[in-house]
Amino acid sequence: MKIVLLSGSARKSGATSRILTEFANNLSAKPDVDITFVHISDLRIEFCLGCCQCYKNGHCHIGDDADMLSELIGSADGVIIGTPNIVSNVSGQLKTFIDRGHFVIEQLLKDKYTIGVVTYENVEGNAALKVLKKLLVFSGARYFDRLVIKTPFNSNPLLNKKVKSSIERKAERLYVSIRDSKAYSPINKITQFFAFNFVIKPFVLRKGDKYSGVLKHWGNRGIKYSK
């Protein structure tokens, strides 16, 4: 079982990274779990140029770490993505990767169990979670759970026993759900069905050869389509 934890925080010792580390510690104690923890701030990921060549070629022509990270996520069974709330949105680091990460059109997270984690200090933590949830659901994920934590700047949220207990429970549920291929939210299933079949798929098929790289990704992920 492969689980990737992705931190969109600029601070490796910040609240978001501490929470993700606690998830990693809980999950790594389970049998047959391979954990990969990635700080986006450690990688070189340039801004998207908007050329759309990745849709045709199946990969980006920019020679940085974005495609490597997408491939890592694509090979996982479970994905936990964490971000601090920045002006009611995800962090800039995470957003830059989202723009390059082959998420929605290529359905990068197809059938992967996911958890969204947001930390915030003042207000609007749920606004950032809404952005993250949309990314996960529209990318085909089995959006499994979420954790939104309000905590003062430079504090350690793990000093709160309720936070640690919540992480432990959610890590356990994630592990069991992946292991047993458990069902997930029927509402998310319906949302994904309509989004893919009535918005994403018709759009891609209209593009023809310009989006041949997308069709290759779909085939590799077992997504059925017809021209």
KAVENBEL-V821103 format. One record per residue. N is the residue number from 0. RES is the residue in one letter. PHI is phi in whole degrees, 0 to 359 (NA if undefined). OMEGA is omega in whole degrees, 0 to 359 (999 if undefined). Layout:
BEGIN
n->N res->RES phi->PHI omega->OMEGA
n->N res->RES phi->PHI omega->OMEGA
END
This chain:
BEGIN
n->0 res->M phi->NA omega->182
n->1 res->K phi->253 omega->179
n->2 res->I phi->233 omega->179
n->3 res->V phi->253 omega->174
n->4 res->L phi->249 omega->186
n->5 res->L phi->239 omega->179
n->6 res->S phi->260 omega->177
n->7 res->G phi->265 omega->181
n->8 res->S phi->275 omega->175
n->9 res->A phi->281 omega->187
n->10 res->R phi->245 omega->182
n->11 res->K phi->288 omega->179
n->12 res->S phi->252 omega->181
n->13 res->G phi->280 omega->185
n->14 res->A phi->298 omega->181
n->15 res->T phi->299 omega->181
n->16 res->S phi->294 omega->178
n->17 res->R phi->296 omega->180
n->18 res->I phi->294 omega->179
n->19 res->L phi->296 omega->177
n->20 res->T phi->297 omega->178
n->21 res->E phi->293 omega->173
n->22 res->F phi->301 omega->181
n->23 res->A phi->299 omega->180
n->24 res->N phi->297 omega->179
n->25 res->N phi->293 omega->183
n->26 res->L phi->287 omega->181
n->27 res->S phi->291 omega->178
n->28 res->A phi->280 omega->179
n->29 res->K phi->279 omega->179
n->30 res->P phi->290 omega->173
n->31 res->D phi->60 omega->177
n->32 res->V phi->247 omega->178
n->33 res->D phi->253 omega->184
n->34 res->I phi->258 omega->170
n->35 res->T phi->234 omega->181
n->36 res->F phi->251 omega->183
n->37 res->V phi->237 omega->169
n->38 res->H phi->265 omega->179
n->39 res->I phi->302 omega->181
n->40 res->S phi->297 omega->178
n->41 res->D phi->278 omega->188
n->42 res->L phi->257 omega->174
n->43 res->R phi->259 omega->180
n->44 res->I phi->231 omega->183
n->45 res->E phi->279 omega->176
n->46 res->F phi->293 omega->174
n->47 res->C phi->297 omega->180
n->48 res->L phi->267 omega->178
n->49 res->G phi->71 omega->183
n->50 res->C phi->276 omega->179
n->51 res->C phi->65 omega->179
n->52 res->Q phi->293 omega->179
n->53 res->C phi->296 omega->180
n->54 res->Y phi->292 omega->179
n->55 res->K phi->272 omega->187
n->56 res->N phi->269 omega->183
n->57 res->G phi->86 omega->178
n->58 res->H phi->206 omega->181
n->59 res->C phi->275 omega->181
n->60 res->H phi->276 omega->178
n->61 res->I phi->284 omega->185
n->62 res->G phi->273 omega->178
n->63 res->D phi->235 omega->188
n->64 res->D phi->265 omega->187
n->65 res->A phi->296 omega->182
n->66 res->D phi->294 omega->177
n->67 res->M phi->300 omega->181
n->68 res->L phi->292 omega->177
n->69 res->S phi->298 omega->179
n->70 res->E phi->296 omega->178
n->71 res->L phi->297 omega->179
n->72 res->I phi->296 omega->181
n->73 res->G phi->297 omega->181
n->74 res->S phi->268 omega->185
n->75 res->A phi->273 omega->172
n->76 res->D phi->267 omega->179
n->77 res->G phi->222 omega->181
n->78 res->V phi->223 omega->174
n->79 res->I phi->243 omega->181
n->80 res->I phi->245 omega->180
n->81 res->G phi->239 omega->179
n->82 res->T phi->207 omega->167
n->83 res->P phi->285 omega->175
n->84 res->N phi->282 omega->179
n->85 res->I phi->239 omega->180
n->86 res->V phi->51 omega->177
n->87 res->S phi->61 omega->181
n->88 res->N phi->210 omega->174
n->89 res->V phi->286 omega->182
n->90 res->S phi->292 omega->177
n->91 res->G phi->297 omega->179
n->92 res->Q phi->300 omega->180
n->93 res->L phi->292 omega->181
n->94 res->K phi->296 omega->177
n->95 res->T phi->299 omega->177
n->96 res->F phi->291 omega->178
n->97 res->I phi->304 omega->181
n->98 res->D phi->295 omega->183
n->99 res->R phi->251 omega->197
n->100 res->G phi->270 omega->177
n->101 res->H phi->60 omega->187
n->102 res->F phi->281 omega->194
n->103 res->V phi->284 omega->184
n->104 res->I phi->299 omega->182
n->105 res->E phi->274 omega->180
n->106 res->Q phi->56 omega->184
n->107 res->L phi->301 omega->187
n->108 res->L phi->260 omega->182
n->109 res->K phi->311 omega->175
n->110 res->D phi->65 omega->178
n->111 res->K phi->268 omega->177
n->112 res->Y phi->284 omega->187
n->113 res->T phi->227 omega->173
n->114 res->I phi->230 omega->175
n->115 res->G phi->257 omega->181
n->116 res->V phi->239 omega->178
n->117 res->V phi->228 omega->172
n->118 res->T phi->245 omega->178
n->119 res->Y phi->206 omega->184
n->120 res->E phi->254 omega->189
n->121 res->N phi->243 omega->182
n->122 res->V phi->217 omega->169
n->123 res->E phi->71 omega->176
n->124 res->G phi->299 omega->180
n->125 res->N phi->290 omega->176
n->126 res->A phi->292 omega->176
n->127 res->A phi->293 omega->178
n->128 res->L phi->297 omega->179
n->129 res->K phi->301 omega->177
n->130 res->V phi->297 omega->182
n->131 res->L phi->294 omega->180
n->132 res->K phi->297 omega->178
n->133 res->K phi->301 omega->178
n->134 res->L phi->302 omega->184
n->135 res->L phi->293 omega->183
n->136 res->V phi->295 omega->183
n->137 res->F phi->286 omega->175
n->138 res->S phi->269 omega->175
n->139 res->G phi->93 omega->185
n->140 res->A phi->287 omega->166
n->141 res->R phi->275 omega->183
n->142 res->Y phi->300 omega->195
n->143 res->F phi->262 omega->186
n->144 res->D phi->198 omega->180
n->145 res->R phi->212 omega->175
n->146 res->L phi->215 omega->179
n->147 res->V phi->241 omega->186
n->148 res->I phi->238 omega->173
n->149 res->K phi->268 omega->184
n->150 res->T phi->207 omega->180
n->151 res->P phi->297 omega->178
n->152 res->F phi->300 omega->179
n->153 res->N phi->67 omega->177
n->154 res->S phi->264 omega->177
n->155 res->N phi->252 omega->182
n->156 res->P phi->296 omega->182
n->157 res->L phi->284 omega->174
n->158 res->L phi->288 omega->176
n->159 res->N phi->275 omega->184
n->160 res->K phi->298 omega->180
n->161 res->K phi->294 omega->178
n->162 res->V phi->294 omega->180
n->163 res->K phi->299 omega->180
n->164 res->S phi->294 omega->179
n->165 res->S phi->296 omega->178
n->166 res->I phi->298 omega->180
n->167 res->E phi->299 omega->181
n->168 res->R phi->294 omega->182
n->169 res->K phi->291 omega->176
n->170 res->A phi->296 omega->179
n->171 res->E phi->297 omega->180
n->172 res->R phi->295 omega->178
n->173 res->L phi->297 omega->180
n->174 res->Y phi->300 omega->182
n->175 res->V phi->295 omega->181
n->176 res->S phi->295 omega->177
n->177 res->I phi->292 omega->182
n->178 res->R phi->301 omega->185
n->179 res->D phi->259 omega->182
n->180 res->S phi->50 omega->184
n->181 res->K phi->290 omega->178
n->182 res->A phi->292 omega->178
n->183 res->Y phi->231 omega->189
n->184 res->S phi->308 omega->177
n->185 res->P phi->295 omega->178
n->186 res->I phi->295 omega->178
n->187 res->N phi->295 omega->178
n->188 res->K phi->300 omega->180
n->189 res->I phi->296 omega->178
n->190 res->T phi->302 omega->180
n->191 res->Q phi->295 omega->180
n->192 res->F phi->301 omega->182
n->193 res->F phi->290 omega->180
n->194 res->A phi->297 omega->183
n->195 res->F phi->285 omega->188
n->196 res->N phi->283 omega->184
n->197 res->F phi->247 omega->179
n->198 res->V phi->236 omega->188
n->199 res->I phi->290 omega->184
n->200 res->K phi->299 omega->178
n->201 res->P phi->300 omega->180
n->202 res->F phi->297 omega->182
n->203 res->V phi->295 omega->182
n->204 res->L phi->295 omega->177
n->205 res->R phi->293 omega->183
n->206 res->K phi->283 omega->178
n->207 res->G phi->62 omega->184
n->208 res->D phi->296 omega->179
n->209 res->K phi->296 omega->181
n->210 res->Y phi->240 omega->181
n->211 res->S phi->296 omega->178
n->212 res->G phi->293 omega->177
n->213 res->V phi->295 omega->180
n->214 res->L phi->298 omega->177
n->215 res->K phi->296 omega->177
n->216 res->H phi->298 omega->179
n->217 res->W phi->301 omega->180
n->218 res->G phi->299 omega->179
n->219 res->N phi->295 omega->181
n->220 res->R phi->261 omega->176
n->221 res->G phi->71 omega->180
n->222 res->I phi->270 omega->182
n->223 res->K phi->276 omega->177
n->224 res->Y phi->207 omega->174
n->225 res->S phi->219 omega->181
n->226 res->K phi->278 omega->999
END
